[in-house]
């Protein structure tokens, strides 16, 4: 089946900050591997989850975490019996998903991403009073696309699909058609806290809901779902995540339509009964992101 046929927070977001790498000690980070299908694995470490396609045609890496972890990632790939990385795909531009680009680019890998990923990585990005400087040339995607691209590799058909973004303006979904696996990038967080909608990077909760709807329509109950952060997932959990976002948006829209200010909406605590726990994105931050999406 051709599944491709079937879419102010960032100012304080540590996941985006290149300087975070200098402030954090990665020596104790372990890269854990989990094979989820023949020739398909996930690497868990620090930063975004890494998807791996490996076999006789070469190794494709989906995201590459932080720069100091690149050699550990290479070691983990070798334990799979995989060859060195031939291609890297970035699901979006954030540094915890693209930090290894320069290392792998210098090692000869070709980097792929949506057009907007290269735009954001190659230009200064303002975050409050801080500027994230452009990435090195070797870290930039050299093959970019507007809607999608297809790999015929390792006995599979692997689709890169952009259907509107939502977390940022450049999020790709990666679909292994034969293995029945999908990598959602940060369109899907399976961790405590609320979804991260990076409005400063073109993210929109409405685009996020649309993209999740498309992804859900593309997969089935047996699909293995790789979230951007957190353990492996499935369609039922992704559907529940989408429903939670829709319910949150409805509550914030009601406050907006009722003439409340953003400050009054935050004070109303409209999501206090969602029981998401404490995480990277708080209730207040998510309410703010929804509000900014409404105003866009």
N, C-alpha and C positions, 0 to 999 in steps of 0.2 A: 504493500500500500504506500502511495506517495503522501506522507504525512505533511510535507511542505505545503501541499495545496489546502489542507484542512486548517495577541498584541501587548533657605536660611538655616535647614537642618545640617547641611554639609559644613557649615562654618565651624561647627563644633565636633565634627565626625572624625574620630581618631583613625578609622579605617582608611581615610583618604590621605592622611598626612604623611608625605614622604619623610619628614623629620622623625616620625615615630620610630623608624627603623634604627636611627642612631640612639634613641632613648631606650630601646628595648633589648634585652639580652635573649638571643635566639639559641644560645648554646644548648639549652636543655630541651628544646623542641624536638619531639619525635615525629617522624613521618610514618604514619600507619597506612598500610595498604589493605584494600578489601577488593577481591575479585568479585564482580557482580554478574558477569556473563563471560563466555569464552572470548578472550581477547579484549575484554573491557574491565577496567578497574577504577577505583576511586582512591585518591590519596588524601588523608586527613592530617593536618599539621597545625599551622598557625596562619590564619587568613582564610580565604575562600577555598572551598573544596575543589580538588583537581580531578578532572576526568582524564582517563587514559585509554586510547585505542592503540593496540599493539598487535603485531603479527609480521608476516613476511613482507608487507609493503612499507613497513616503517612505523614509527611511533608518533602519534598525534597527542599533544597535551592540551587539555582545556583548562586554561588559567594556570598561573604559576606562583601564587602566593608572594612572599616577601623576598627581596634580593638575597639576604644572608642565608636563605634556606636552599638555594639553587643546587649546591653540591649534595645536600641531603636528599633532595628530590631526585637527582640523578641516580643516587645509590638505591633509592626505593624502586625506581624504574628498572634498574638492573636486576633487582631481586625478583621481578616479574618474568625475567628472561627476555625482556624487551631490548631492542636496539636503542642507541641514543636518539634524542628527540629530533624529528625531522620537521614537524610542523607544530606551531603553537596557535591556539585560538583563544582570543580574549572575549569573554562574555560581556565585559564592559570595561571602563577605563580605570576604576579605582585601584589604588596602589597595592591592596592586599590580594589582588587578582592579576596584576601586571608587573609586580616587583621583580620577577625573574626574567622579564623580557630581554633586558640588556644582555644578561649572561647567555641565554639560549640563542639570542640573535647573533652574538659574537661567535657562538659555537657552530653556527651554520644553519640554524632553524629558520624557516620562513614563518612570519607572524601574520595572522589573519584576524580581521575584526570588522565591525560595522564602520562606515564612514565617520560617524561622530566620535568614535573612540580615538581615531588618529587625530581628528581636529582637537579634541580636548587634551590629548597627551602631547601634542606638538605646540600648544599655545599656553601662556600663563593662565592659571585658574585662580580667581579671587575667592578667598574664603574669609569673610569678615575683614580683619585687618592683616591677614596673612595671604601671601601669594604662593601657590604651588608652581614652581618653575617647570618649563617644558622638560620632557624626558629626553634622554640621550638618543641620538639618531638610531643606534642599534636596537633600542627598545621599542621603536615605533612599528606599528603594523605596516607591512609593505604591500599586502593585498587587502583591499577594502571593498565593501559592497553596500548597496542600498537596501536590498530586500533579502538576499540570501545567496547561498553558495552550496555546492554539493561535492563531497569527497566520495570516490569509489575506492575504498581502501580496506584491507584486512577482512575480506569476505563480507563487507557490509556497505550500506549506502548511508552516509552520515550527512545530515542536512544542518546547515547553519541558517537559522530563520530569524529575521527581524520583522516583527508584526506590530510595532508601535512603541516598544520600550515600556517605561513606567517607573522603574527604579532610577534610571537615567534616561537620556535620549539616545542611547546606543546599545541597549541590551539585546543580546542574541540568545535564542534557545538552541540547544544542540541536540539533535535527534539521531540515535542509532536505529535505523528502521528494522534491520534484521534481528538485532539483539534486544529490541524493545526496551530501550533505555532513553531517558531524556535528562539533560543537564539544564537546570533552570537558572543558573547564576543567582544573582541577588534579587531576582524577581520573587524568590521564595526563600524565607528564613525559617528554618525549623529549630529555633532556639527561643529561650524566654524573651519577653519584650514584644514590641510591636514592629510591623514592617518598616523598613527604611526607604522612604521616598525622597531622593536627593533632588529637591526642587531646584537648587542652584545649578545642577547639572542637567536640567531639562526634564527631570522626573515629574510625573503627574499620577496621582492616585487613580484617575479615570483611565489613563493609558495602561496603568498597571492592571486594573480590573479587566480591561479588554484583552490584554496579552494573556492573562491567566485563563480567560474564557477560551481563547484559541488553543492554548496548550492543553487544557482539559479535554477539548473536543478532539485533539489529535491522539490521545493516549487511551489505554484501556485498563482494566482492573489488574492486569499482569505486568504493566509497565513499571520498571524500576526508576524511581524519581530521585535524582541527585539535587539536593537543595544547595544554595550558595553557601550556607552555613548550617551545621548540625548533621545528625545522622541520616542514613538513607531513609527514603520515604516512598509513598505510593499515591495512587490517584485519589483514594478516599481522603487521605490527609490533605492533599492539595485542594480538593474540593472544599473541605472544611475551612482551610486557610482563606480561600476566595470568599466564602460565605461570611467569615468573620470581618473581612475588609469591607464587604458590602454593607453589613450591619453598622459598622463604625461610621462609614460615610453617610448613611442615612441619618444617624443621630446628629452628626456635625452639621449636615445640610439643614436640618430642622432648626438648629440654633442660629445658623447664618440667615435663614429665611425669616426667622423671628426677630431679626434686628439686633441680635447680640453682637458685641465686639469680640475680637479674638480673645482678649483678656477675660471677658465674661464667659466665653465658651470654655476656655481652659479651666476657669474656676468652677464651672458647673460639673466637672469630672464626668463627662458623658460615657466614658468607657470603663468606669471603675469596677463594674461587675464582670468584665471580660476575663479576669483571672489569668492574665498572660505572664505574671511574674515580673521580676526585675531583670531587665536586659539592656542591651546596647541602646535601643530606642525606647524611651519612656512614653507613657500615655500622653503627656503634655506635648512631646515632640511630634507624635503621630497626629494629634488633633491639629497642631500647627501646620503640618504638611498637608492634611486634608483641606484646611482652610485656605492655604496658599494655592492649592490645586483648584478650588472653587473660584478663586479670584482671577485665575489665569485666563 
